[in-house]
Amino acid sequence: MLRALLIALVWSCPLDLAAAQAFSGDWRGEIRVPGSPLEVVVHLEEKGAGYTGTIDIPAQDAKALELVKFALQDGRLSFAIADVPGDPTFDGALDTAKDVFAGAFTQGGAKLEFSLTRAGALAANDAAKFASMPAWLDETREMFDVPGCAVAIVKRGDVVATFGSGKRDVDGSLPVTADTLFAIGSSTKAFTTCVLAMLADEGKLEWDAPVRRWLPDFALADAPLGERITPRDLVTHRSGMPRHDLVWYGAKFDRAEMVQRLRWLPLNHDLRTDFQYNNLMFLAAGHLAERVAGTTWEELVRKRVFEPLGMRRSNFEVEKSKADPDHATPYRRSKGETKVIPFRDITSIGPAGSINSSVREMANWVSLHVQGGTFDSRRLLQAATVDDLHAVRMPFDGGAQETPEIVGVGYALGWFVDVYRGHRRVHHGGNIDGFSALVAMLPDTGYGFVVLTNLDANPLPELVVRQLADRALDLEPRDFRTAIRARQKAAEGAADKARDGALGERKKDTHPSRALNEFAGEYHHPGYGGCRVAHDGAGLTIDFHGIVCPLDHWHYDVFVCRETEDTPEIAGTKVQFSSDLDGDVASLHAILDPNVPPIVFERQPDARLRDPAFLARLAGQYQLPTQAVTFAVSGAKLVVTLPGQRYELEPRQGLVFALSGLAGYSVRFVEDSGGDVKKVVFRQPEGAFEAVRRDG
């Protein structure tokens, strides 16, 4: 009764009706809690001689809490939140020129500042900040030779602006729109951590428990490390494993097979000691989510993220993007020209980078994060979970900074964290053949940005985000373009010289140890898979997961992958062939990751040496000087029988077989000019012995 009487007394106080009307409407802003401002949304409505109102506090999942104890005096309005301990009260004045209501917030003896802006004015103010952005973007995009770019700007739950610049297809003169689909590359990683977080919130996964709890056959080259590694380790680039990107790039392995191959890849650090960006660990994280949820990673993201966020055209496959009438064509700069390149299908590594989307749909993804896990009044993630996703788990060591305005902090769960001109920034870029992207947020202000382009390895997304941040934060804009363009040109001019220097010293007047065709064959590594060396009569080529590159002789038995427009990934890679004790080419060594020793690919037997029909051509009786020997086909193998002895033959290369269980012993069948086998040479430690065919 007393509480109701007090409220009635407050409402009965005479009010200036004109002043009362000035406070009506929707307001959005924050209570300036130290270190983490608290977003609030207030609705005020004039009612007779007083007010009614409600307040939303998204971070606390509080909606439509009743406001009471309204009082208007001397142009100041005060009110309290009903039924909350500590009597939380707002008391402030209106700046009519800016439509900002600001003052003091008190609760339980604590006093903080608050600032609210009327919704209409907020939108107008934000729009005004970015009004000249399209012109700046056009100019900057052309400066860096980027065909097309799309941008979205978000402020909490509102899309402030979207715009496109340039062409999504230059030859077709098709413009970029806010709906144009681009590959977002590694910006995909945050979607993977998002669904893992959802599974963790449901109690189906624990971030800090061993991965082997859910993937019992998971293993790494360092067995104890593999037993300790956790889901959080997988997605924070602290696994101890360097990139090894050529394991997946272009490969056709499925996800389960790729996870199995991890055990064969060398590590170079202990767990949780060093930041080393690693796509394969995100692949493993996505596969883990599939095992836990009992469905595909794609279906997890589609059902739990895309559908509730209205991301209806976003997809995971190149072919689906290409079938969409509004998709961007991928481009690459090469020797001063911008050229169309093929799309890169990276479905197998999907959890690390396969999503395709538009800035209009990605704006909803950013809104989810800057609103603390809510979208369209629906909570998809707990506010604490969003904070956890954005919290640094792998700090950076404070190395050299590109610019004084940016201080790197570390890596969170699928996000980089740094400080841009004094403001916390959470972001992740994405680069894949023909596309570069950047998704960035200023969480403490509610701003988020999406920048998508159709040129690989270009600096425009970062430049755009810096310009957007300057405008959003009302900072004096900095000219980053000039310095970055100068560095880019200098790098392009020095590229050839740097590449030659990277190859090291070349020994003069050397030649291969044998005819080039003897290097041809299939080679295999249990982690990286296979590669094929072919001889076309003029020279050698290497085919690595469909990346076919000519090999130029460097010195001795070392060759170099020649740079072509289609092979930037392995251009300049050295390949060394090694021989066994018999003088045959036995292996291929290549530095595929500079952080570990060369990867050794063992030469594989000719496929025909496991073909029973071909082996039958070799079977028969042969005569050594002192005894007869018999070769026979047993299943898909040859066996040799001598008086009192019998050995299986293991295929090697050419027409060479090793005697199983006998080191240093082998046989080589010899064809005549007509292709018929007339003799066989036994090679053993004490010499070589020739046997002539008796049954042919």
N, C-alpha and C positions, 0 to 999 in steps of 0.2 A: 504493500500500500504506500509506504514512504517513497519507494523508488518511483512509482507511477506519479505520485504527487509532485516530486521534483521535476520530472520530465514535463508535466503539465505546466508547472510554473515557468520553466524555461521557455516553452513554446508560447506562453501567454505574454512574454515580453514584447513590447512594441518594436517592430522592425521597419526599416526603410525599405519599402517594396522595390524601389528601383535598384537598390544595392542587393537586395535578396535575389532578384532576377539575374543579376550579374554572375552569381555563383552557380546557377543551374547548368546542368549538362554532364558530360562524361569527361573525366580527368584521368590522366595516366602519368605516372612518375615514380618516385622512389623516396624511401626513408633512408637517409645516408648512414647506414650501419657501417662502422669502421671495417674496411677490408672487403666487404661484400654488400653493396647497396641492396635494399629489399624493395623489389618492384611491387607497386600497388596500383589498383584500378578503382577509381571512386566514381560512383554515380550519385549526383545531387539533383533533387527535384523540389521546386517550390510548391508548398502546400499551404494555402491560406496565408496566415501570418508567420509561417515557419517553413521548415524543411523536412523532407524525408530523404533517406539515402542508404546506399549499401556500399560495401568495399570487398574487392577480391584481392587475395594475396596468393598469387600463383605458386610461389616457391613452397608455401605451406599447404597447398591444395585446398585453400579456403575460398569459398565462393558465396557471394551475396550475404556477407555478415551485416547485421543491422547496425546503422549509425544512429546515435541518440545524443541528447544534451546539446542540441544546436543553440548557439548564441551568436548574435551579430551585433557588434558594437564598435563604433568609430571606424567603420570600414573593415573590421577584422571579423572573420568567421571562425568559430570553434565548434568542435563536435567530438564525440567519443565513440568507441566501438563497444557495442553492448555485450554483456556477459563474458568479458575477457578480464582475467586477473590483472591488477595493476592499473586499472582505469586508463587504458591507452587513449590519448587525446591529441587531436590536431588543433593548432591555433595559428592562423596565418592571415596574410593580406593578399589582395589581388593586384597584380601589375597589369592594368588593362591594356597597355600598349603591346605587351608580349603574350597576353592571355595566360599568365603564369600565376598560380596560387602557391605561395611558399611561406614557410615559417618554422615553428617548433613543434616537434612531436615528443610527448612525454609519456612515460609508463613506469610505474613503480619507482619513481625518483630519478630515473634516467632521462636525459634530455638530448634529442638528436634533431638535426635539420631535416626538413622534407621539402620537396618541390614537385608540383603537379602542373601539367600543361593540358589545356582543354584539347580534346581529341581533334577537333577540326583545325585548331591552330597548330597542333603537333604535326598533323599531316602536311599542312601548308608550309610550316617551317622546314620540315624535312625535304619536301619537294623542291623548295627554293634553294636548298644547299646544293642540290645536284642538277639544277636546271641547265647549266652549261656543260655538264659532263659529256653528253653525246658529241659535242664539237671537239672537246679535248680528246675523246676516245678515237674519233676519226683521224685526227692529226697524228696521234701516237701510234695507232695501228699501222698507218701508212709509213711512218718513220721506221718501223721494225718489220716491214714487208709481210705482215700477217694478213692472209686473205679475209678472214672473218672472225668476229668476236661478238659474244652475247653476254649481257650483264644483268644481274638482279640485285636489288638493294632491299633489305628487310629491316624493319624496326619492330622488335618484339613480334607481335602477331600480324603485323601489317606489311604488305609489300609496298614499299615506297615508290619504286620505279623498276621497270624492265626496259631494256632497249638493245637493239642489235646494230652492228656496224659492219660494213663490208659484205663479202659474198660467201655463202656456204658452198657455192659451186661457181668458180670463176668462168669456166668455159661456157656454162649455161647462163651466166649472169643472173644467178638466183640469189636473192638477198638473205642475210641472216635475220631471223626473227627470234622473239622470246621463246618460241616453240620449237626451234631447230634442235634436233638431236645431235649431241656431240658425245664422243667417248670421254669419260671423266677420269680414266686411269686410276691411279692410286688413291684418289678421293673416295674410292669404293671402300677402302679399309675401314673407315668409320662405320659403315653399314654393317660390316662383319662384327666389329666390337659391340655395336648396338644390339644385335640379335643374341650375342653371347651374354650381354648384360641382362637381357630379358630372361634368358634361361637361368641365369644365376639368381635373379630376383624370385624366380619360381621354385628355387631350391633344387633344380636339376643339374646344376653345375656349380663348382666352387673355383673362384679365380685362383686361389693359392694352394690348391691340391695338385698332386702330380698328374700330368696328362695321362699317364698309363692307367689311372683309375678307370678311364673311359676308353682308352685305346691301348689295350694290353700289349699289343705287338709294336708299339711305338719305340723306336730306338735311334740313337745317334752314335757317331763314331767313338765318342767318349761315353762308354756305357754308363758309368755312374752319373754323369751329367744328364744323360737321357732319362734316367730314372727320377731325377729331381725336378726337371723342367715342368713348369706349370702353365695353365692357359694364359695367365697374365704375362709370363715370360714370352710366350709365342707372339704376342701383339705389342711388344714394347721394344723390339729390336735389341734385346740383351741376351740372346741365346748362346753367344759364343761362336756362332757360325757366320762367316762372311756371305756375300750375296749369292754366289754360284748361280747367277741368273740364266746362264746358258743350259742349265738343266731343264728349265721349263720353256724357254723362249723358242717357239716354233715346234716344240715337241708334241707328240700325240698321246702321251701317257695320261691315264685317267688319274683322279685325285688320290685314290687309295694306293695306286702303284707309285705315284710320286712321293707319297709319305713313306712308303717302304724304302725308297731309294735314298732317303735322308741319311740312313745309317752308313752309307758309303762315302759321304761327303766330308772332307777334312774340316775340322774346326781350328780356330787359331786363338781363342780366348776362353777363359772360364765363364761360367754362368754369372750374369748380372754384373759384370765388371766393365764392359765396354759397349758403347752404342755402335751397332753395325746394322745398317738397313738391310732387311731380309724379306723378300717376297715369299719365299718358300715357307717361312714360319707362319705367315698369314694364310697361305694355302692349307697348312696343317690345322690352323685354328678353324678355318671354314669346314674342313673335313670333320674336325672334332664336333662342331655344332651339328653337322649332319648325323653323326652317330648318336649324339645325345637326344636330338629331336626326332630321329627316325624318318627324316625326309631330306630333300636336297637343300643345299644352301640357297639356291635360287628361290625355292618355294618358301623357305623361311623368311627371306627378305621381302618377297612379294606379299605374303600374307600379313606379316607383322609390321612392315614399314610402308611399302608402296601403296597398298590398298587403303589403310587408314589415313595416309597423307594425300590421297588423291593423285598419286603419281602413276597415271594409267598408261602413259606411253613409254615410261622408263622401262628398260629391258636389259638383258644380259648377253645378247648375242649379236654379232656383226650382221648376220643375215636379216635379223628382224629390224635393225636400224636401217639397213639399205632398202628394205621394202617400204619404209615409211616415206611418204611424199615430202616431208620436210626434214631432211637429214643433211649433215655437213659432210663434204668430201675431204679426205685427209691429204695434207700437203707437207712437203719437206723442202728446205732450202739446200741447194747443192750447187757449188761453183757459181754463186751469184744469181741463180735462178730459183724460182718457186715452182715445184713440180708436183703433180698428182702422184701419190704412191698407193699401193694396195692397202686395204684394211688388214689389220692384224687380228686374227681370231685367237683370243686368249681364254677361251672357255675353261680350260683345265685349271688355270691359275685364278679362276674367277673371283674367289674371296679376297684376292689382293688387288684386283683392278679391272673387272670386266663390265662394269655398269655403263650404260649409255643413257643420257637424260638431257633435259632442256633446262634453261635457267628458270623458266616458270615453275616447273615441277621441283627443281632443286631448292627454290625459295621456300617451299613448304618444309623441306628437310631442315633447312637452317632455322626456320621459325620454331620447329620442335625443340631445337637446342637452346636458342636464346630465350625461350619461354619456360625453361626448366623442365621439359618433358611433356608439355601439353600442346595440343594442336586442335583448333576448332572446338574448344571447351572439352576435349577428351584427353585424359591422361594416358600416355603410352609408356612413359618412363617415370619412375619416382625422381623427385628433385635431387635427392641424395645420389641416385644412380648417375644422373647427368653430371653432377659435380665430380663423381668418381671417374667418369669417362674423360673429363677434362683435366684431371689432376696429374701432374708430372710423376712418372714412375721411373724414368731413366734420365737423370739429370745430365746436362752437357757439361763438359769440363772447362768451359770458359775460354775456348780457343779464340782465334782471330775472328773479328766481326767484319762483315762486308761493309757496314756503315755504322757510324756512332748512334744513329737513330734506332737501331734494332739490336736488342740483346737477347740472344738465344737462352732459353731456360731449360728445355728438355722435351722429352717425348711422353705423351700421355697414352691413353688407350685408343690408338688409331688417329691421334691428333698431335701435331707439333704445337708447342707453347713457347711464345717469346713475348718480349715487351717492346711495343712500337711507340716511340716517343712518349714513354711514361705510362702507356696503357697496355694492359694484358691483351694478348691476341692469341686465339686458338685457331689453328688452320691446318689444311693439308692440300698439297698440290697433287697433280696427276699428269703423267707423261706416258704416252704410248704412241706408236707409229702414227704420225700425222695429227696429233692432238696434244694440247696442253691445257690444263685446268687449274683452278685454285678456288677452294671453298674456305672462307675466313670469317671469324666472328670477333667482335669486341664485347665479350659477355657482360662486362660491367656497365655497358651503356645500352645493351639490347640490340645493337646493330649486327647485321650479318650480310655477307656479300658472296656472290657466285660469279665467277668469270670463266667462260668456256671459249676456247679458240681452236681453229683447225689448222695449226702448224705445229709440228713437234719441236720440243726443246727451245721454246721462245720465252723471253722475259716479260711479255705483255701482261699476263695475269697478275704477276706480283706488282708491276708498276700500277696497274689499274686499282688494285686493292689499296696500295699506299695512298693513291690520290683520293679514293673514296673515304679512307680513314681520316685523312686530313680535313676533308669537308665535313664529315660526320662529327668530328671532335672540335670543329671550329678552330683548327690550327692553321698557322701560316703555311701554305703549301710549299713543299720542297721540290726542287727540280732534280729528280733522280734520273730522268730520261737521258740527259746529256752525258753523264758519266757512264751509264750502263751502255749506251750506244757506242761510245768511244772504246770501252773495253771490248765490246762485241766485235767491232771492226778490227781492233788490234789482234784479237784472238783468231779471227778468220785469216788475217794476213800471215800469222805466225804458225798456222796449223800444220802446213807441210813440213816446215823446218822442225817443229816440235816432234812430229811423227817420226821423221828420220832419226832424230836424236834418241827417241824412245827405243828404237830398234837396236841401239848399241853399236859397238865397233864391228865392222865387217872384215873378215879375213879375205885378203885378195888372192886371186889366181887359184881358187879351189874349185872342185867339181864334185858331184855326187859319187858315192862309192859304187854305184851300179847303174844299169840302164833304168830309165824312169819307169818303165812299165812294171819293174819288179817291186816298186813301192805301192802299186795299186792293190786294193783289197778292202775288206771290211774290218773295222777296228771297234772294240767295245770296252766300255767302262761300266761297272755295275750301278753307279749313281747317275752319270751323265747319259748313259745309253750308248747308241752306236753312231759311228760316222763312217763315211765311205770315201776312199780316195780312188779316183779314176784317172786313166791315161787315155787321152784322145788322139794320140799320135804326135801332137805338137807340145803338149805339156800336161801337168797334173792339175786336177781340181779336187777340192774337198767339199763334201756335202754333209753339213751338220744340221740335222733336224730341218731339212729343206732349204737351208741357207747355203747356196752353192757359190763357191768362191775359187778363182784361179789361185794356184800356188806358184809363187816366183822363187827361184833358187836364191838363197842368201849366201850360205857358205857350207861346205862339206855336205852333211845330210840334213841341213836345216833349211826350211822353206818359210816364206812369209805369205800370209793371206793378202792378196792384192785388193786395194780399195776399189770398189765399184759403187754405183748409185744404189745397188740393191743389197750391199753387204756392209753397211757401216758398223754393224754389231761386232763383226769379227775382223774387220780390216786392221792390218798391222800385227795380227796374232802370229807368233812364231810357232812352227810345227817342226819337231825333230824326230826323225826316224832312228830307231836303235835296232841292232842286230843281235842274234843269239850266238852261242858258241859255234854253231855250224855255219855262221855267216849269213843266215837268212834274216830278212826283215821280220822282227818279232813284235815291235810295239811302236806307238806314236805318242809323243809327249807334247803337251800344249799348256801354256799358261792361260787358263780360262778365268782365273781369279787371282789377282796379284798378291793377295794376302796369304796364299798357301802355296806349297810346292806345285810344280807342274802336274797336271792330271795325266795319268798313264792309261792309254787305250791299248789293250792287247789285241794283236792281230788275230782275226778269226779264220778258221779253215774255210776253204772254198766250199760252198754249199753242195757241190756235186760230190764231195768226198763223203757225204752222208747219204747219198742216193744209191740204193742197192743196184739199180740198173746200170749206173756208171761203174760202180765197184766191180760188177761182174766182168767188165772189160779188163780189169787188172788181175782178176783171179786166175789161178793156174799153177803149173809146175815150173820152177826155175832151177837152174843148175849152178851151184857154186863150184869152185875148183875141187873141193873135197867132199861135198855132200849136196843132196837135193833138198829143196824147200818147197812148201806148198802154201799158196795164198787162197783163202776161201771166204765167201761172204757169210756172215752170221748176223741176221737182222739187218741193221743199218751200219754194220761195221765190218772191216776186214780182220781176219785172224791169220797169223802165220804159224806154220808148224815145221819144226826142224826135228831131227831125231832126238826124242826124249824131251822136247821143249815145245811149248805153245804160248803165244802172246797175242793179246788184242792190240790192234793198231789204233792210235789216236791221231785223227786228222790234224795237220798243221797248215800247210799252204802249198800252192802249186800241186804237185803230185807227191808231196812229202808226208810221211806218217812217222810218229814216234812210237817206240815199243813201250807199251804201258808198263810202268814200274821200273824201267831201266833208264836212269839218267845218262844222257850222252849217246844213246842208241837210237837210230832212225833208219828208215828206208826211203829211197827216192826212186820212183818209177820213171823210166826214160822213154819218151815217144820218138819214133823216127819221123822223117820228113812227111810221111803220109798220115801221121797221127796214130799209128799203131804202137802198142807197148811191146818192145822186144827184149827189154832187160830191166833189171832193178839193181840199185847200188845200196849195199848195206854200209851205213856209216856208224863207227863205234870208236871208242877211245884209242884203240891200237891201229886204226886205219880204216880205209874204205875198200870194200870188196864187191866185185861185180858178179851178178848172177844172170845167165842168159836163159831166156824163155825156151822151154822144151816142147810145149804143147801148141805153139803158135806157128 
